[in-house]
Amino acid sequence: MQYKHELPTLQEVRDKRPILRNPVKETKLSLSPLERFALAITRHVGSMGFFIILSIWTIGWLAWNLLAPVDMRFDPAPAFVVWLFASNMIQLVLLPLVMVSQNIEAKVADRRAQEDFEVNKKSEREIEVIIAHLENQNDLLLNLAEKIDRT
């Protein structure tokens, strides 16, 4: 008995299957040193540790300049000009770093989505081959059952 149409064998399907890749790892390995630096900084800035340090620094600064003896205060209340300047400098430096990091993470997500799409396409092709093989097996079984019934 012959198949209805030419179907790839299981070995042909296996041979055509490319090696699975890790798009996250590949993207991170392809980053420049500056991009790695931006990711490292934003990873730490986005942590609770950084939030606690920033909170302690702010509370300490404001408390010192409100409660310390007047001659020891270096940033007079209520303006806290030096504190505002330092806070703004931190924000101005971190803002572009966060944006760079988000762009890098978007690249990683795009590559991951593309890899998922490729895996889905391969799976669909393999499922079609399996279904075709099952249909041919079904036809063979039906033909065999008809022959048995005739005898």
N, C-alpha and C positions, 0 to 999 in steps of 0.2 A: 504494500500500500504506500502511496505517496501522499505527502502533505498537499493541501489545497494550493498553497503558495510557498515560496521559499522563505523560511524563517531562520533567523540567526540561531546558531546553537548556543547553549549556555556558555561554552568556552569562548565563543566570539563576543558575547555580551561581557564576559569577565575581562577579556583582552582589551575591549574598548573603554572599560571603566578607568578613568584617570585616578591617580592617587589623591585621596582627600587631603586638603590643605587646611591649615589653621589661619584664617585671614587676620585675626587679631594679632597673632604672633608675627606674621609676615609684615603687617603694617607697622607694628612697634619696632621691628628690627630695621625697617627702612627709614626710620626717623633720623633727622639730623641731631647733632648734639644740642643745639639751641631748642629744638622741639622737645627733646627729652628733658631738658632743664625746665621748660615751661610746664610740662606735665608733672614733674616732680614738685615744683613750687605749688601748683594749683592743687595737687593731691594733698599736700600738707595744709594749705590754706583752707581747704574744704573739710578739715577734721575738727573734732571737738577740742582737741588739744590746742589748736590755734585759736579757737573761739575763747577758750578759758584764759589763755595767755593774753589775748586782746582785752578781755573783760577785766582781768586783774590789773593790766597796765592802765586802762582807762579809770577804773575805780581808784587805784593808787594815785594816779596823776591828779585827778580831781580832788580826792580827799586831802592830799598833801597841800594843794594850792588853796584849799578852803580852810583847813584845820591847823596847818603848821603856823609857827610864829610868823608874823607879818614880814619881818626882815629876811626870812628863809624862803618865802614864796617866790617862785621864778616866773609864774604864769598867772597874773592876777585875774580873779573872778570879777565879774561874771563872763567876760569875753573869752578867756582861755585861748588867746590868739595862737600861742605856740602849739597847744594841743590840737587845735583845729588845723593848723598848717601841717603838723606831723600826720594827723589822721588823713587829711586830703592827699598828702604825698603817698601814703600807703595805698590809698584807693586808686590813685592815678597810675601807680606802678602795677598793681594787681589786676586792674580792669583789662588791659590789653593781654596780660598773661592768661587770664581766664578765657578771653575770646579765642586766643591761639589754641588753648587746650580744648575748647569746645569744637573748633574746626578740626582738630586732629581726631577727636572722638567721633565726629561726624564722618570723617574718612573711614575710620574703623567700622562704623555701623554700615556705611555704604558697601564696603567690601564684604562684610558679613552677610548682608542682604543679597548681594550678588552670588556669593557662594551658596547660600540657601536656595536661591533660584536655580542654580546649576544642579544642585543635588535633587531638587524637585523634578527638573527636566529629565535627569538620568533615571530617577525612580519611575517616572511616567513611561519612559521607553521600555524599561525592564518589565513593568507591569503589563504593557501591551504585548511583549513577547510571551510572558507567562500566560496571559489570556489566550493568545493565539495558539500556544501549545496545548492548553486545556481544551480549546474548541476542537483542535485536530484530534486529540485523544478521545473526546466525546464522539466525534464522527466515526473514528475507528471502532469504538465500542458499540455504537449503534449499528454499523455495518456488520460487525461480528455477531451481534445479537440477531440481526436479520438473517444471516447465514445459518445460525443455530436454529432459528425458528423454521426455516425452510427445510431443514433436514429432519 
